[in-house]
Amino acid sequence: MTTDRDGNPPTTPSRPPAYATLPARTRGAGVHLMMIVLSLLAIFPLYWMVATSLRAENDIFSTTLWPSAPSLENYAFVLTKMPMLRILMNTMGVAAATALLQVLTGLLAAYALVRWRMRLAGVVHGLIALSWLVPFQVTMIPNYVLASRLGLLDTLSGLVVPNAVAAFAILLLYHAMRSFPTEILEAARLDGAGHWRILWQIVAPNMRAPIASLGILAFISAWNEYFWPLLLSRKIENSVVQIALQTFMTQEGNLWGPLMAAATLASLPILLIYLVLQRHVIASFMKSGIR
């Protein structure tokens, strides 16, 4: 065995991974094939939901990929048997109000933690972070009792108020605001600008990416909320779409056709938002550091 100049035994060069020896075109084809398969697996439940919503009652459990006689009867049943349009508007209003309030309260709290020289700022930040870890089941009963005493049961306001402040919103905007150049804020202070003017005319316009990310996440989360509306809602006309879907699941059996039709209507706003704002959604998530 020969040795190198320093007397050490020669090292055997490591072999490249097996996939690295494949031609670049072959590796690219394999990656694209895997992406196609994963995309089909993700899209197929949505396709099956739409296909089932177009099936007749006697064709619900058919194994064909497309109904033999597509029909809109299930959609007509949903729109005539319950105030579906009003329920969708209720859900839209609750989700939009929740997202707006979370952005507003998150901005105010984050600015106060970053700019105000408070002795207990670190403690407050830690408590906010800890509150994020508290599950909803822990605060469910106190929130319900408070909503009952305030007369918010079976109201849309009762669905919004408990979610107006979110620890996630504060933490997201807090960490985004910490990277804001302090020189600009100090220059504004020297020019006589107060905290309110600095926040809304300087900080907020330059934090569009994290604000957009927070607004989208808060809207989707409020749209998909189920358990809290289930506790507060009494009348179907004062509920949201997630509660309306439950009415098609009875002890006598599930109405799969109308259920899938209602689920399709409930999914359309979120799908349209993503399709229209796809580039903005992805860009805002990347800029805000959400993974």
Beta strands, then each sheet from edge to edge (+ up, - down):
strand 1: 249-250
strand 2: 253-254
sheet 1: 1+ 2-
end
